[in-house]
Amino acid sequence: MRTQVGIVGAGPAGLLLSHLLALRGVESVVVETRSREYCEARQRAGVLESGSVQVLREAGLAERLDRQGLEHGGIYLQFAGERRHIDFRELTGRTVTVYAQTEVVKDLIAARVAAGAAIEFGISDTEVDAVTSDQPVLRYTGADGVRRAVTCDAIAGCDGFHGICRDAIPVGLRTVWETGYPYAWLGILADVPPSTDELIYAHHPAGFALHSLRSPQLSRLYLQVPPEEDIAAWPDDRIWAELQRRFALPGWQLTEGPVLEKGITPMRSFVSSPMRHGRLFLAGDAAHIVPPTGAKGLNLALADVTVLAAALTSLVRDGRGELADAYSDACLHRVWRATHFSWWMTTMLHATPGAGSMEAQLQLSQLRYVTSSPAAATSLAENYVGYRPAAPSG
């Protein structure tokens, strides 16, 4: 088999890359270890930056997004018995849109299938080889049990944190920065209309809580718990009782409903550099992970492949390597900004186990500053809606 770009992973990064390349006349093959049904059902992030919405619209992928997405002009920060609003429209002139990653993936798969794209689900034993040559090879076993080898002009590793592509870069050439957090999120999807018009980030002595949305009928809510917590220790009644406690505010009521899904997600920050080795390019979670507090993971993945699509088109179609050479630095400059913002939001809002009253007072001081200083509020707002730092010089 022969193609121009082999893409490992059919998450939002890999699927959008395949679509953007096709719009530029570049062929690709997408392979994914999970089934199509699994990819279209797994619950992930649900907040799209203004730039991400623009990319999807310009790519002709926003028909359902424009009908079903919930545009939000800000967020609420709750602490010390108060709830204060950060107005994105007023501070930046931009907004975010709540539209679940699950729905983005459905839209992308539908578009690629309709275009007759080469996508194989349920594959196994994936390998990438000869990535420093002009003809790297993607090998895998199809769902039919047949071993395949695809010769490519370039390979895109969009296969997530646990994928195989990052490990194809020799350890001696990789630098990794990583930190874990002493807490996790217990998340639920509830069959109940949201009790808020915009996301509520709640700082509480018992731990952080987040009220998010999925649709006018579905709510997504989160609780800070220890990373080793057992989900079996959290029956629905206990979850709702703790949510009620952490969101409690005079004159406001959290409406409860049936819990459709629940699970616990550990939190980490992770960056691997470089994001390019020879003709192998990493994108999305294969190269970086951020805690979900800043709503950056999905948006970083979409931003990566927007840059990568232009770089690969120039490389494999036009024979020009300048954009490919600049790809890693261009992406990492943005990745580090988002990594810092996500860390900052996380450490400001979560109760740190074992911390004393001094740290708690410093967190409250920061929250008061962010919600009372126009400069501090603007900094939060422009990062949340999608800050794009200038490319590094030199």
N, C-alpha and C positions, 0 to 999 in steps of 0.2 A: 504494500500500500504506500501511497505517496500523498502528502498534503503540504501546504505551506506552513501552517502553524498547528502544532499538536497542543491541545489544552487539557490539562489534567485537573478534573474537578468541575462538576456541574452545579456549583453554588452560584450566587449572584455574580461573583467576579468572573468565573469562567464563562458563564452564559452571556453576560453582557459583552465580554471581550469578543466572543464568537460573533455576536450580532454586529458590533461596531466594525469588526474586520470585514464582514460580509458587505456592509454598506460601502466599504472602500474597495470592494472587488478582490478581497483576499480570502482564500479558502482555509478552512480549519476542520479539525476533528476533535470532538469533545468526548472524554471518557470519564465515567463516574462509577465508583464502587457500590454506591447505594442504588436502590430502585427509584424509578421515577415517582412512585407513590410516596416513598419516604421523603424525597427531596421536596415534594409539594406539601408535605404535612408538618415538617418540623418547625417548631415555634422559635423565632429569633427576634431580633430587634425590630422596632417599629417606627422610628423617627427618621425622616429624610430631611437633610439639609436643603436649602433653597437651590444650591448648585446641583445636588443629586437629582432633584425634580427636573431641573432644566435639562440635564443630560438625558434623562429618560424621555422627556417630551421631544427633544430634538432627534432622538433615535426612533421616534414613532412608537414608543412603548407605554404611553401614559393614558391610554383611553380609559381603562378602569381606574387608574390612579386619580385622574381628574374627576371621575364620577363618585368614587368611594372614599378617597383620601380626605382626612380631616385637617384643614389648615389651622395652625395654631400661631397666634401672635405673641406668645410668651409662655412663661412657666411661673408656678408659685413656689416660693421657699417658705417652709414653715419651721418655726423654732420658738422656744420659750413662750408658748401659748399664743403666738401671732402667726399670721399667714400674709406674706407680702408678695406682690406681683412684680416680675421683671418683664417689661414691655418691649419685646423684640422690635415691633414695628416702629415704635417711637424712637428707640435707641439706634437701630441699624437700617430701618426701612425694609427689612426682610422678615421672612417667616420660616417655620418648619412645617412639615406635613406628616401626620401620623398615618402610616400605611405599612402594614406588617411585611417583614422580609418574606414571609411565606407567600404573600400575594405577589411580591416582586418576582419571586422565582416562578410562580405559576405563569405570570405574564411572559417572562423570558422564554420558558420552555414552550409555551404555546406559539410564540413568534418564531422560534427556531424550527419547531416541527412543521409549522405552516410553510416555512421557506425551504423545507426539504433538507435541512442541515444534517450533518453526520454527527449524531449523538448516540453513544452507547452507554446504557445503564447496566448495573449489575455485573461489572467487570471485576477481575481480580488479578493479583500478582503483577502489579504495575511496576515498570522499570523505565528509567530514562538513561540513555547511554550516548557516548560520543558528544557530549554537550559543548565541548570546546572546539569541535569541528564545524564545518559549514553545513553538515548534514547530520544533525542529532537524530537519534532514533527513540521512538516511544514504543515500548513493548507491553502487552497485556494479554490476558486470557478473557475472551468474550463470554457472555452469559451462556453461549452455546458450547463452551468448553474448548473452543478453537484458539490456539495461540496466534497472536497477530504481531507484526512489526510494522510500524509506520515511519517512514523516512520523512523528515521535516526540514524546513529551513530554520525554524525556531520552535522552542517548546516553552509554554507558559505554565508555571506551577501555581495553580489556583486551588490546591487540594487541602487547604486548611492547616491548622497547627500540627495535627497528627499525620499529615501526608508524607509522601516519600521524596518530594522534589527538593525541599530545603537540604536534606541530607546528601543530595547529589553534589552540593558545593563542599569541597574538602574542608575539614575542620580547621586546618591551619589558615584558611582564607576567610573564615567566618568570624565575626565578632558578635557575641550575643549579650544583651542586657536583659535581665529578668528579675522580677520581684513578685512575691506572693503577698496577699493581704490576709490579715487574721480574721476574716469574716467572709461569708458567702451570702447569696440571695436565695431565699425561698420564694419562688414565683408561682402565681396561680393565674389561670384564665377562667374567668367567672361569667356565667350566663346572666348578666345583670347590666342594665344601662349604667354608664359611668356616673359617679356622684360629683363629677367636676367637669368644667368645660375645658381645662388645660391641665397638664401634668402637675402633680403636687410632689415636691421633694421635701420630706419631713425629717428634720433632725430631732431625735428624742433620746433622753438618757438611757432608755432600754434598747435603743438601736434604731437605725435608719428605716424608713418606709417610703415607698413610692407608689403613687396612684397614677397609672398610665391608662391608655385607652386602646382598643383595637377597632371599634366601630360604635355606632350609636347604641348597639345592643350588647356589646361585649366589653368587659373591663379586664385589664391586666394589672395585677397588684403584686408588690414585692415586700418582703421583710428581711432585714439583716438577721442572720443566724450564724453560729459557728461553722467553719468549713467542714468539720467532721460530723455535723448534725445528720441524724437519720430521719428521712422524710416520714417514716412510719410513726415517729413521735409527734407528728403534727396532723391530727385529724382536722377536718374542716372547721369544727366548732372552735378549736384552739386557734386556728389561723385567723378567723374572723374576730375573735375576742382580742387578739394581739393587734390586729389592724385597727380595730376600734380604739384601742388604748393609745396607739402612736399617732393616729390622726385626730384625736379628740380636740374639738374646738367649739366654744359656745356658739350656738345658732347654726351649726352645720352638722349634717348627718351622713354617715357612710351607709349606703344601702347594700345589704347582703343578698347573695343569690347562690345558685348551685355552682359548685366548683367543677369545671370540665377537665382541667389538667393541672398538675402541680409537680414541681421538681426543685432541686437545689443546684445552683450553679456556683462553683468556686470562682474567685476573682484573681486575676494576675495582670501584670504589665510585662510585655515581652517585645523586644525588637531585635531582629537579626539583620546584619549588614555584611556584604552588599546584597541587593535584591536582584543582581544580575551576575551570572557567571558564564562566560562564553555566549552560547546561543540559548541558555536557560534563563528565564525571567520569572521572578516570584511576584505574586500579587495577593493582596488581602491577608487573611489569617495565616497563610504560609510564611509570611515575613513579619507580622506584627499582631499583637493582641493587646486590647485595652479593656479595663473594667467598663461595664456598661453604663456607669453613672453619667458619663458625658454624651451618650448616644452617638459614639463615633465609629464603632466597628464596621457596620455596613457601609457607612459613608466613605470611610477610608478605602474599602475594597472597590467601590464604584469609582472613586477618584483615581486609584492606581491604574485600573484598566482603561480609563479614559486617556491617561497619558500613554499607557502601553500600546493601545491600538494605533495611535499616531506613530509611535516609535517603530513598531513591527511593520506597519505599512511602508514606512520609509525604507526599512531594512530589506524586507523580502520582496517588495514590489519594485522599489526604485533603486535598490542597491546602495543606499546611503545609510551610514552608520552613526551619524552625529546624534540623533535623538535617542538611539539605543544606548549610546555611550553615556548620555546624560540622564537616563531613566532612573537609576538607583538614587543618585543624589537628589534629583528633583522630587522623588516620592518621599525620601527619608526626611527631607526638610519639613514637609507637611506632617509626616508621621510623628516626628518628635514634638511638634506643636500640639497635636491632638493627644499624644501620650501624656504630656505635661498637664493639659487641661483636664483630662480624665482623672489623673492622679489627684489634682487639686480639688476637683469636685468630690471625689471619693473621700479624701482625708478630711475635708471640711464638714461633710455630712454624716459620716459614720462614727459610731461610738467605738473607740479603740479599747479592746479588752485589756484590763490592767492599768489603764491610764488614770492618772489622778485628776483632781478637780482643776488643776492648772490648765491642762490640755482642754478640758471641757469649756473653761472660760475663754480660752483663746479661740476655739471654734465659734462660740457665740459672738465674740467680738468681730470675727471675720464675717459672719453672716449679717450682723448689723451693718457693717461697713458696706458690704456688697449691695444691700437693699436700701441704703440711704445715700450713697455716693454715686452721682451720675457717671463719673469716670469708671468706678469699679463695676457698676451695673452694665455699662457699655462693653467693658472687657469680657464679662461673662457672656453677654448677648452675642457679640460678634464671633466668639469662639463657638457658641452653641449653634448658631445658624450656619456656620461654615466659614471659618477664617482661612484665607489662602495666603500664607506668607510669600514674600517675594523670593524668587529662586536665588540661591547663594551665588555671589559673584566670584569670579576667578576660576 
